[in-house]
Every structure is written in structure tokens, then in C-alpha cells.
Amino acid sequence: MLVGAFDHVNEVPSDPATTVDSIQPASGAPGSTEFSGHDALNLWWDNDQVTHVTTPKPDLAYLIKRASGGYAKLRFTNYDSGTVTVEVAVLSE
């Protein structure tokens, strides 16, 4: 669930909506791979059409449900050579 600016999300919304991601098949074009079918999960980045550099939108926060049943917020902070760096902060146990 996309919940807004990372630094401003300090508690779990009163009725958090959850969504399960679905993986979509590759298009068949050379080099294509499977991808996330969930719109919100495809919003975390910008891709420069000229340089082909992918840049995260670090102000976007996602609410994620933890295995313990609690919640955390997550943001993407870096993308370099196929490696994604994220920041996670626990909101509730």
C-alpha cells in the first residue's frame, strides 16, 4: 500500500488496505523479464529516457505487513546495476 511521504508516516492507518502482488510474464521481446503486475509497485522509480538511468523516488512510502502481523514502512533509496537499496522502519510489532 502506497501511503505517502516516508518521513511523515509515523503510524499505521486505521484501516490499512493490503494487496497481493502478481507477477506478469515477460513480453517475449529480447531481454524482457517477468515484472510486477501491481501499479503501486511500479511507481517507486523514474527512468530517464535519454540516459536510461533508473532513479528511485525516495519520498514514497509503502506500508508492508510483516510476518509477525505488525506493519512497517519501506522506501526505495537507491538503484545501481540491478541492485535495489531500501530503508525499512517498523511502525507496529
N, C-alpha and C positions, 0 to 999 in steps of 0.2 A: 504494500500500500504506500503510495507516494503521499507524504504528509506535510511537506513544506520545507522551510529553511532549517537546516541542520541545527544551527546554534539556538533556534527558537523553540525547538521541540524538546520539552523537558518532562512530559508526562504522556501516558498512553491515552489516546482519545477515549471518550466514554463508551463508544460502540465501534471498536475497530473492525473494519471490513478486511477479510483476508481473501486472497486469490491464489489459486494454484497455477503455476506456470505450465505451459505446454510447449514442447519442443517441436518446431516445424521442420520438415525435411528440406534438404538442400535444393536449390533451384535446378541443378543439373549443369549450370554454367561451370566452366573450368575454374577450379579453386574454390568453388562455393562449399559451404558447410551448413550444418544444421544451425538453427537460430531460435531465440526465444520468441514465442508467439504472443507474449503479453505486452501490450502497448507501453505500460508504465516502465517495464524493464528495458525498453528500448529508448527511453528518454534521458538516460544518465550521461550521454555523450554528445559532442558535436564533432562532425568530420569536415575538415577543410577540403573543399572540392579541388583546390589547386595543389596544395601540398600533400594531401591525403593523410594529414596528421589528425589523429583522434585525440580529443581533449575532453576530460570529464567536466561535468557541471557540478562543482563541489558544494554548491549551496542547496542541492536537492537532497532531502532526507527520505529514506524508505523505512517504514515500520516493518519489522520482521518478527515473526513468532518464534520463540526459542523452543528447543526440545523440552525444556523444563515447564513450558506453559506460559512463561513470562514473555516480555517484549523487549526489543532493543531497537535502536535507530542505527541506520547504516548510510554511509555516503561513499561514493567513489572519489578518490583523491588523486589518482594517477593512472595512466595507461602508457606503457612503454614496451615495445617489442613483444606484444601479446600478453604481457603481464599486467594484471589489474591490481591496484592497491586500494584497500578500503579502510575506513575508520568505523568502528562499531562502539556504541555506548549503551550499556544496559539501562533500561528505563524501569523495569519491574522484574522481580525474581519470579 
